[in-house]
């Protein structure tokens, strides 16, 4: 029986929120409790890696936005100077 990843993560989130136990989840799905514990381990590992990755992504996005702001500010200043020259 192949259980979709989305369903696995929903089960894991329910276990993490203490809505059900691993044994209850295993019984409902007709699988071994060890399989559910393996999902929990995978979920926790994924969560620990994703938080680091998320931070890195946010820092990179912040750097990109600052660089873009600098570029747009410089372009605006050039356009202001050009407008003054043409107005004379």
Biopython code that builds the backbone (N, CA, C, O; Angstrom):
import numpy as np
from Bio.PDB.StructureBuilder import StructureBuilder

atoms = [
    (1, "UNK", "N", (0.849, -1.185, 0.000)),
    (1, "UNK", "CA", (0.000, 0.000, 0.000)),
    (1, "UNK", "C", (0.891, 1.244, 0.000)),
    (1, "UNK", "O", (1.668, 1.452, 0.931)),
    (2, "UNK", "N", (0.779, 2.056, -1.029)),
    (2, "UNK", "CA", (1.562, 3.286, -1.160)),
    (2, "UNK", "C", (0.746, 4.450, -0.617)),
    (2, "UNK", "O", (-0.356, 4.727, -1.093)),
    (3, "UNK", "N", (1.296, 5.125, 0.380)),
    (3, "UNK", "CA", (0.612, 6.261, 0.979)),
    (3, "UNK", "C", (1.241, 7.535, 0.435)),
    (3, "UNK", "O", (2.458, 7.703, 0.503)),
    (4, "UNK", "N", (0.423, 8.435, -0.105)),
    (4, "UNK", "CA", (0.960, 9.680, -0.670)),
    (4, "UNK", "C", (1.701, 10.503, 0.389)),
    (4, "UNK", "O", (1.340, 10.489, 1.566)),
    (5, "UNK", "N", (2.745, 11.222, -0.052)),
    (5, "UNK", "CA", (3.539, 12.026, 0.874)),
    (5, "UNK", "C", (2.685, 13.039, 1.627)),
    (5, "UNK", "O", (2.889, 13.264, 2.820)),
    (6, "UNK", "N", (1.743, 13.641, 0.940)),
    (6, "UNK", "CA", (0.891, 14.644, 1.586)),
    (6, "UNK", "C", (0.135, 14.041, 2.769)),
    (6, "UNK", "O", (0.014, 14.668, 3.821)),
    (7, "UNK", "N", (-0.365, 12.836, 2.591)),
    (7, "UNK", "CA", (-1.088, 12.164, 3.674)),
    (7, "UNK", "C", (-0.128, 11.817, 4.812)),
    (7, "UNK", "O", (-0.482, 11.935, 5.985)),
    (8, "UNK", "N", (1.087, 11.389, 4.461)),
    (8, "UNK", "CA", (2.083, 11.078, 5.492)),
    (8, "UNK", "C", (2.333, 12.303, 6.366)),
    (8, "UNK", "O", (2.339, 12.212, 7.593)),
    (9, "UNK", "N", (2.542, 13.464, 5.709)),
    (9, "UNK", "CA", (2.875, 14.664, 6.474)),
    (9, "UNK", "C", (1.690, 15.139, 7.307)),
    (9, "UNK", "O", (1.874, 15.714, 8.380)),
    (10, "UNK", "N", (0.472, 14.902, 6.816)),
    (10, "UNK", "CA", (-0.706, 15.252, 7.616)),
    (10, "UNK", "C", (-0.762, 14.396, 8.879)),
    (10, "UNK", "O", (-1.055, 14.891, 9.968)),
    (11, "UNK", "N", (-0.476, 13.110, 8.716)),
    (11, "UNK", "CA", (-0.454, 12.205, 9.866)),
    (11, "UNK", "C", (0.621, 12.650, 10.857)),
    (11, "UNK", "O", (0.381, 12.714, 12.063)),
    (12, "UNK", "N", (1.801, 12.955, 10.336)),
    (12, "UNK", "CA", (2.912, 13.374, 11.202)),
    (12, "UNK", "C", (2.551, 14.652, 11.950)),
    (12, "UNK", "O", (2.845, 14.779, 13.138)),
    (13, "UNK", "N", (1.917, 15.597, 11.265)),
    (13, "UNK", "CA", (1.526, 16.838, 11.925)),
    (13, "UNK", "C", (0.498, 16.586, 13.022)),
    (13, "UNK", "O", (0.524, 17.244, 14.062)),
    (14, "UNK", "N", (-0.402, 15.640, 12.794)),
    (14, "UNK", "CA", (-1.378, 15.287, 13.822)),
    (14, "UNK", "C", (-0.680, 14.671, 15.035)),
    (14, "UNK", "O", (-1.048, 14.937, 16.179)),
    (15, "UNK", "N", (0.322, 13.854, 14.769)),
    (15, "UNK", "CA", (1.073, 13.232, 15.872)),
    (15, "UNK", "C", (1.848, 14.313, 16.626)),
    (15, "UNK", "O", (1.858, 14.327, 17.856)),
    (16, "UNK", "N", (2.493, 15.213, 15.893)),
    (16, "UNK", "CA", (3.254, 16.295, 16.517)),
    (16, "UNK", "C", (2.340, 17.179, 17.372)),
    (16, "UNK", "O", (2.750, 17.658, 18.430)),
    (17, "UNK", "N", (1.110, 17.393, 16.915)),
    (17, "UNK", "CA", (0.153, 18.221, 17.651)),
    (17, "UNK", "C", (-0.543, 17.421, 18.759)),
    (17, "UNK", "O", (-1.401, 17.943, 19.471)),
    (18, "UNK", "N", (-0.164, 16.167, 18.888)),
    (18, "UNK", "CA", (-0.708, 15.254, 19.900)),
    (18, "UNK", "C", (-2.215, 15.021, 19.757)),
    (18, "UNK", "O", (-2.924, 14.790, 20.736)),
    (19, "UNK", "N", (-2.684, 15.089, 18.496)),
    (19, "UNK", "CA", (-4.079, 14.777, 18.215)),
    (19, "UNK", "C", (-4.286, 13.265, 18.190)),
    (19, "UNK", "O", (-5.335, 12.766, 18.596)),
    (20, "UNK", "N", (-3.268, 12.539, 17.707)),
    (20, "UNK", "CA", (-3.296, 11.080, 17.694)),
    (20, "UNK", "C", (-1.907, 10.577, 18.071)),
    (20, "UNK", "O", (-0.936, 11.333, 18.071)),
    (21, "UNK", "N", (-1.830, 9.295, 18.392)),
    (21, "UNK", "CA", (-0.526, 8.693, 18.688)),
    (21, "UNK", "C", (-0.023, 7.974, 17.443)),
    (21, "UNK", "O", (-0.780, 7.725, 16.505)),
    (22, "UNK", "N", (1.242, 7.651, 17.449)),
    (22, "UNK", "CA", (1.821, 6.907, 16.325)),
    (22, "UNK", "C", (1.145, 5.553, 16.192)),
    (22, "UNK", "O", (0.914, 5.073, 15.082)),
    (23, "UNK", "N", (0.833, 4.950, 17.308)),
    (23, "UNK", "CA", (0.179, 3.638, 17.271)),
    (23, "UNK", "C", (-1.225, 3.750, 16.665)),
    (23, "UNK", "O", (-1.631, 2.887, 15.886)),
    (24, "UNK", "N", (-1.964, 4.797, 17.014)),
    (24, "UNK", "CA", (-3.293, 4.990, 16.440)),
    (24, "UNK", "C", (-3.203, 5.218, 14.929)),
    (24, "UNK", "O", (-3.994, 4.671, 14.161)),
    (25, "UNK", "N", (-2.237, 6.025, 14.517)),
    (25, "UNK", "CA", (-2.059, 6.294, 13.087)),
    (25, "UNK", "C", (-1.732, 5.009, 12.344)),
    (25, "UNK", "O", (-2.285, 4.745, 11.277)),
    (26, "UNK", "N", (-0.839, 4.215, 12.906)),
    (26, "UNK", "CA", (-0.457, 2.954, 12.272)),
    (26, "UNK", "C", (-1.661, 2.022, 12.146)),
    (26, "UNK", "O", (-1.857, 1.379, 11.114)),
    (27, "UNK", "N", (-2.457, 1.961, 13.200)),
    (27, "UNK", "CA", (-3.637, 1.092, 13.175)),
    (27, "UNK", "C", (-4.650, 1.562, 12.128)),
    (27, "UNK", "O", (-5.231, 0.747, 11.411)),
    (28, "UNK", "N", (-4.857, 2.866, 12.044)),
    (28, "UNK", "CA", (-5.808, 3.410, 11.071)),
    (28, "UNK", "C", (-5.382, 3.112, 9.638)),
    (28, "UNK", "O", (-6.214, 2.816, 8.780)),
    (29, "UNK", "N", (-4.064, 3.193, 9.387)),
    (29, "UNK", "CA", (-3.559, 2.996, 8.038)),
    (29, "UNK", "C", (-3.219, 1.547, 7.723)),
    (29, "UNK", "O", (-2.981, 1.200, 6.566)),
    (30, "UNK", "N", (-3.196, 0.698, 8.747)),
    (30, "UNK", "CA", (-2.861, -0.704, 8.534)),
    (30, "UNK", "C", (-1.391, -0.915, 8.219)),
    (30, "UNK", "O", (-1.033, -1.770, 7.409)),
    (31, "UNK", "N", (-0.545, -0.128, 8.869)),
    (31, "UNK", "CA", (0.904, -0.236, 8.666)),
    (31, "UNK", "C", (1.577, -0.418, 10.020)),
    (31, "UNK", "O", (0.928, -0.328, 11.062)),
    (32, "UNK", "N", (2.877, -0.673, 9.999)),
    (32, "UNK", "CA", (3.575, -0.868, 11.262)),
    (32, "UNK", "C", (3.857, 0.474, 11.937)),
    (32, "UNK", "O", (3.985, 1.509, 11.284)),
    (33, "UNK", "N", (3.947, 0.421, 13.244)),
    (33, "UNK", "CA", (4.254, 1.618, 14.028)),
    (33, "UNK", "C", (5.644, 2.140, 13.677)),
    (33, "UNK", "O", (5.880, 3.348, 13.716)),
    (34, "UNK", "N", (6.572, 1.234, 13.331)),
    (34, "UNK", "CA", (7.923, 1.644, 12.961)),
    (34, "UNK", "C", (7.927, 2.523, 11.709)),
    (34, "UNK", "O", (8.739, 3.441, 11.590)),
    (35, "UNK", "N", (7.025, 2.238, 10.788)),
    (35, "UNK", "CA", (6.917, 3.053, 9.578)),
    (35, "UNK", "C", (6.518, 4.483, 9.943)),
    (35, "UNK", "O", (7.066, 5.444, 9.405)),
    (36, "UNK", "N", (5.571, 4.612, 10.851)),
    (36, "UNK", "CA", (5.125, 5.934, 11.286)),
    (36, "UNK", "C", (6.266, 6.663, 11.984)),
    (36, "UNK", "O", (6.455, 7.862, 11.782)),
    (37, "UNK", "N", (7.026, 5.942, 12.806)),
    (37, "UNK", "CA", (8.173, 6.574, 13.478)),
    (37, "UNK", "C", (9.234, 7.014, 12.464)),
    (37, "UNK", "O", (9.889, 8.039, 12.652)),
    (38, "UNK", "N", (9.398, 6.245, 11.403)),
    (38, "UNK", "CA", (10.337, 6.632, 10.354)),
    (38, "UNK", "C", (9.868, 7.928, 9.677)),
    (38, "UNK", "O", (10.678, 8.808, 9.386)),
    (39, "UNK", "N", (8.557, 8.037, 9.430)),
    (39, "UNK", "CA", (8.007, 9.273, 8.869)),
    (39, "UNK", "C", (8.287, 10.448, 9.800)),
    (39, "UNK", "O", (8.665, 11.530, 9.352)),
    (40, "UNK", "N", (8.098, 10.224, 11.101)),
    (40, "UNK", "CA", (8.358, 11.284, 12.083)),
    (40, "UNK", "C", (9.815, 11.732, 12.017)),
    (40, "UNK", "O", (10.103, 12.929, 12.031)),
    (41, "UNK", "N", (10.729, 10.770, 11.945)),
    (41, "UNK", "CA", (12.152, 11.106, 11.853)),
    (41, "UNK", "C", (12.443, 11.906, 10.582)),
    (41, "UNK", "O", (13.181, 12.890, 10.619)),
    (42, "UNK", "N", (11.864, 11.482, 9.461)),
    (42, "UNK", "CA", (12.065, 12.188, 8.194)),
    (42, "UNK", "C", (11.511, 13.611, 8.274)),
    (42, "UNK", "O", (12.142, 14.560, 7.808)),
    (43, "UNK", "N", (10.332, 13.746, 8.868)),
    (43, "UNK", "CA", (9.690, 15.050, 9.015)),
    (43, "UNK", "C", (10.556, 15.987, 9.858)),
    (43, "UNK", "O", (10.776, 17.140, 9.490)),
    (44, "UNK", "N", (11.038, 15.486, 10.977)),
    (44, "UNK", "CA", (11.856, 16.321, 11.869)),
    (44, "UNK", "C", (13.168, 16.718, 11.204)),
    (44, "UNK", "O", (13.630, 17.849, 11.357)),
    (45, "UNK", "N", (13.764, 15.792, 10.469)),
    (45, "UNK", "CA", (14.996, 16.109, 9.753)),
    (45, "UNK", "C", (14.731, 17.169, 8.684)),
    (45, "UNK", "O", (15.508, 18.110, 8.519)),
    (46, "UNK", "N", (13.629, 17.001, 7.967)),
    (46, "UNK", "CA", (13.253, 17.969, 6.930)),
    (46, "UNK", "C", (13.004, 19.347, 7.543)),
    (46, "UNK", "O", (13.416, 20.363, 6.982)),
    (47, "UNK", "N", (12.335, 19.380, 8.686)),
    (47, "UNK", "CA", (12.047, 20.647, 9.345)),
    (47, "UNK", "C", (13.322, 21.344, 9.811)),
    (47, "UNK", "O", (13.440, 22.564, 9.697)),
    (48, "UNK", "N", (14.265, 20.585, 10.330)),
    (48, "UNK", "CA", (15.504, 21.202, 10.805)),
    (48, "UNK", "C", (16.318, 21.752, 9.641)),
    (48, "UNK", "O", (16.963, 22.791, 9.779)),
    (49, "UNK", "N", (16.299, 21.072, 8.496)),
    (49, "UNK", "CA", (17.018, 21.560, 7.320)),
    (49, "UNK", "C", (16.288, 22.722, 6.666)),
    (49, "UNK", "O", (16.924, 23.662, 6.189)),
    (50, "UNK", "N", (14.970, 22.670, 6.637)),
    (50, "UNK", "CA", (14.222, 23.712, 5.946)),
    (50, "UNK", "C", (14.316, 25.042, 6.684)),
    (50, "UNK", "O", (14.260, 26.094, 6.048)),
    (51, "UNK", "N", (14.458, 25.026, 8.010)),
    (51, "UNK", "CA", (14.565, 26.294, 8.723)),
    (51, "UNK", "C", (15.868, 26.995, 8.377)),
    (51, "UNK", "O", (15.898, 28.220, 8.259)),
    (52, "UNK", "N", (16.939, 26.239, 8.212)),
    (52, "UNK", "CA", (18.207, 26.829, 7.802)),
    (52, "UNK", "C", (18.092, 27.334, 6.370)),
    (52, "UNK", "O", (18.541, 28.437, 6.058)),
    (53, "UNK", "N", (17.507, 26.548, 5.521)),
    (53, "UNK", "CA", (17.341, 26.919, 4.122)),
    (53, "UNK", "C", (16.450, 28.151, 3.999)),
    (53, "UNK", "O", (16.733, 29.044, 3.201)),
    (54, "UNK", "N", (15.396, 28.203, 4.768)),
    (54, "UNK", "CA", (14.498, 29.342, 4.727)),
    (54, "UNK", "C", (15.233, 30.615, 5.121)),
    (54, "UNK", "O", (15.059, 31.658, 4.491)),
    (55, "UNK", "N", (16.050, 30.530, 6.157)),
    (55, "UNK", "CA", (16.817, 31.699, 6.588)),
    (55, "UNK", "C", (17.760, 32.151, 5.475)),
    (55, "UNK", "O", (17.864, 33.344, 5.190)),
    (56, "UNK", "N", (18.436, 31.207, 4.855)),
    (56, "UNK", "CA", (19.349, 31.540, 3.763)),
    (56, "UNK", "C", (18.607, 32.181, 2.595)),
    (56, "UNK", "O", (19.094, 33.136, 1.991)),
    (57, "UNK", "N", (17.441, 31.657, 2.286)),
    (57, "UNK", "CA", (16.639, 32.203, 1.197)),
    (57, "UNK", "C", (16.216, 33.632, 1.516)),
    (57, "UNK", "O", (16.273, 34.511, 0.656)),
    (58, "UNK", "N", (15.794, 33.858, 2.751)),
    (58, "UNK", "CA", (15.367, 35.203, 3.134)),
    (58, "UNK", "C", (16.531, 36.198, 3.113)),
    (58, "UNK", "O", (16.361, 37.345, 2.701)),
    (59, "UNK", "N", (17.698, 35.764, 3.553)),
    (59, "UNK", "CA", (18.864, 36.642, 3.515)),
    (59, "UNK", "C", (19.257, 36.985, 2.080)),
    (59, "UNK", "O", (19.595, 38.129, 1.778)),
    (60, "UNK", "N", (19.210, 35.994, 1.205)),
    (60, "UNK", "CA", (19.535, 36.232, -0.199)),
    (60, "UNK", "C", (18.521, 37.179, -0.842)),
    (60, "UNK", "O", (18.894, 38.069, -1.607)),
    (61, "UNK", "N", (17.260, 36.987, -0.533)),
    (61, "UNK", "CA", (16.214, 37.866, -1.075)),
    (61, "UNK", "C", (16.399, 39.292, -0.556)),
    (61, "UNK", "O", (16.209, 40.255, -1.299)),
    (62, "UNK", "N", (16.765, 39.423, 0.706)),
    (62, "UNK", "CA", (17.013, 40.733, 1.291)),
    (62, "UNK", "C", (18.166, 41.439, 0.569)),
    (62, "UNK", "O", (18.068, 42.624, 0.249)),
    (63, "UNK", "N", (19.253, 40.712, 0.316)),
    (63, "UNK", "CA", (20.393, 41.282, -0.421)),
    (63, "UNK", "C", (19.983, 41.704, -1.827)),
    (63, "UNK", "O", (20.372, 42.772, -2.298)),
    (64, "UNK", "N", (19.194, 40.862, -2.498)),
    (64, "UNK", "CA", (18.752, 41.171, -3.851)),
    (64, "UNK", "C", (17.897, 42.429, -3.873)),
    (64, "UNK", "O", (18.061, 43.287, -4.740)),
    (65, "UNK", "N", (16.988, 42.532, -2.914)),
    (65, "UNK", "CA", (16.107, 43.695, -2.865)),
    (65, "UNK", "C", (16.876, 44.979, -2.551)),
    (65, "UNK", "O", (16.571, 46.035, -3.104)),
    (66, "UNK", "N", (17.860, 44.891, -1.676)),
    (66, "UNK", "CA", (18.681, 46.067, -1.374)),
    (66, "UNK", "C", (19.454, 46.515, -2.614)),
    (66, "UNK", "O", (19.548, 47.712, -2.886)),
    (67, "UNK", "N", (20.004, 45.567, -3.363)),
    (67, "UNK", "CA", (20.734, 45.902, -4.581)),
    (67, "UNK", "C", (19.795, 46.524, -5.609)),
    (67, "UNK", "O", (20.165, 47.488, -6.280)),
    (68, "UNK", "N", (18.600, 45.990, -5.739)),
    (68, "UNK", "CA", (17.628, 46.536, -6.679)),
    (68, "UNK", "C", (17.206, 47.948, -6.258)),
    (68, "UNK", "O", (17.062, 48.831, -7.104)),
    (69, "UNK", "N", (17.010, 48.157, -4.974)),
    (69, "UNK", "CA", (16.657, 49.486, -4.475)),
    (69, "UNK", "C", (17.752, 50.497, -4.805)),
    (69, "UNK", "O", (17.465, 51.616, -5.229)),
    (70, "UNK", "N", (18.988, 50.101, -4.612)),
    (70, "UNK", "CA", (20.117, 50.975, -4.930)),
    (70, "UNK", "C", (20.126, 51.330, -6.421)),
    (70, "UNK", "O", (20.319, 52.489, -6.788)),
    (71, "UNK", "N", (19.916, 50.326, -7.273)),
    (71, "UNK", "CA", (19.897, 50.542, -8.722)),
    (71, "UNK", "C", (18.764, 51.486, -9.118)),
    (71, "UNK", "O", (18.974, 52.409, -9.905)),
    (72, "UNK", "N", (17.587, 51.266, -8.590)),
    (72, "UNK", "CA", (16.422, 52.082, -8.938)),
    (72, "UNK", "C", (16.602, 53.511, -8.419)),
    (72, "UNK", "O", (16.211, 54.467, -9.089)),
    (73, "UNK", "N", (17.181, 53.657, -7.251)),
    (73, "UNK", "CA", (17.443, 54.988, -6.705)),
    (73, "UNK", "C", (18.419, 55.747, -7.591)),
    (73, "UNK", "O", (18.232, 56.934, -7.858)),
    (74, "UNK", "N", (19.466, 55.056, -8.049)),
    (74, "UNK", "CA", (20.430, 55.695, -8.952)),
    (74, "UNK", "C", (19.766, 56.094, -10.268)),
    (74, "UNK", "O", (20.024, 57.180, -10.786)),
    (75, "UNK", "N", (18.918, 55.228, -10.809)),
    (75, "UNK", "CA", (18.205, 55.552, -12.046)),
    (75, "UNK", "C", (17.305, 56.770, -11.852)),
    (75, "UNK", "O", (17.239, 57.643, -12.718)),
    (76, "UNK", "N", (16.616, 56.827, -10.720)),
    (76, "UNK", "CA", (15.742, 57.963, -10.435)),
    (76, "UNK", "C", (16.543, 59.259, -10.380)),
    (76, "UNK", "O", (16.133, 60.277, -10.937)),
    (77, "UNK", "N", (17.695, 59.210, -9.701)),
    (77, "UNK", "CA", (18.534, 60.404, -9.592)),
    (77, "UNK", "C", (19.017, 60.865, -10.964)),
    (77, "UNK", "O", (19.052, 62.066, -11.231)),
    (78, "UNK", "N", (19.386, 59.938, -11.829)),
    (78, "UNK", "CA", (19.815, 60.275, -13.189)),
    (78, "UNK", "C", (18.669, 60.930, -13.954)),
    (78, "UNK", "O", (18.879, 61.916, -14.660)),
    (79, "UNK", "N", (17.468, 60.390, -13.819)),
    (79, "UNK", "CA", (16.305, 60.958, -14.507)),
    (79, "UNK", "C", (15.978, 62.355, -13.992)),
    (79, "UNK", "O", (15.583, 63.220, -14.773)),
    (80, "UNK", "N", (16.134, 62.589, -12.696)),
    (80, "UNK", "CA", (15.903, 63.918, -12.141)),
    (80, "UNK", "C", (16.878, 64.920, -12.756)),
    (80, "UNK", "O", (16.486, 66.019, -13.149)),
    (81, "UNK", "N", (18.151, 64.532, -12.835)),
    (81, "UNK", "CA", (19.164, 65.415, -13.410)),
    (81, "UNK", "C", (18.872, 65.680, -14.887)),
    (81, "UNK", "O", (19.017, 66.810, -15.354)),
    (82, "UNK", "N", (18.471, 64.668, -15.605)),
    (82, "UNK", "CA", (18.139, 64.831, -17.024)),
    (82, "UNK", "C", (16.942, 65.762, -17.189)),
    (82, "UNK", "O", (16.929, 66.607, -18.084)),
    (83, "UNK", "N", (15.957, 65.611, -16.342)),
    (83, "UNK", "CA", (14.767, 66.482, -16.423)),
    (83, "UNK", "C", (15.147, 67.924, -16.174)),
    (83, "UNK", "O", (14.625, 68.828, -16.827)),
    (84, "UNK", "N", (16.048, 68.147, -15.240)),
    (84, "UNK", "CA", (16.506, 69.519, -14.970)),
    (84, "UNK", "C", (17.244, 70.096, -16.170)),
    (84, "UNK", "O", (17.054, 71.264, -16.507)),
    (85, "UNK", "N", (18.082, 69.295, -16.820)),
    (85, "UNK", "CA", (18.812, 69.749, -17.991)),
    (85, "UNK", "C", (17.871, 70.098, -19.129)),
    (85, "UNK", "O", (18.066, 71.115, -19.794)),
    (86, "UNK", "N", (16.860, 69.285, -19.368)),
    (86, "UNK", "CA", (15.915, 69.533, -20.455)),
    (86, "UNK", "C", (15.000, 70.718, -20.144)),
    (86, "UNK", "O", (14.518, 71.389, -21.057)),
    (87, "UNK", "N", (14.762, 70.973, -18.862)),
    (87, "UNK", "CA", (13.892, 72.085, -18.464)),
    (87, "UNK", "C", (14.580, 73.426, -18.701)),
    (87, "UNK", "O", (13.899, 74.442, -18.838)),
    (88, "UNK", "N", (15.889, 73.455, -18.752)),
    (88, "UNK", "CA", (16.624, 74.722, -18.930)),
    (88, "UNK", "C", (16.610, 75.165, -20.326)),
    (88, "UNK", "O", (17.179, 76.207, -20.649)),
]
sb = StructureBuilder()
sb.init_structure("model")
sb.init_model(0)
sb.init_chain("A")
sb.init_seg("    ")
for serial, (resi, resn, name, xyz) in enumerate(atoms, 1):
    if name == "N":
        sb.init_residue(resn, " ", resi, " ")
    sb.init_atom(name, np.array(xyz, "f"), 0.0, 1.0, " ", f" {name:<3s}", serial, name[0])
structure = sb.get_structure()
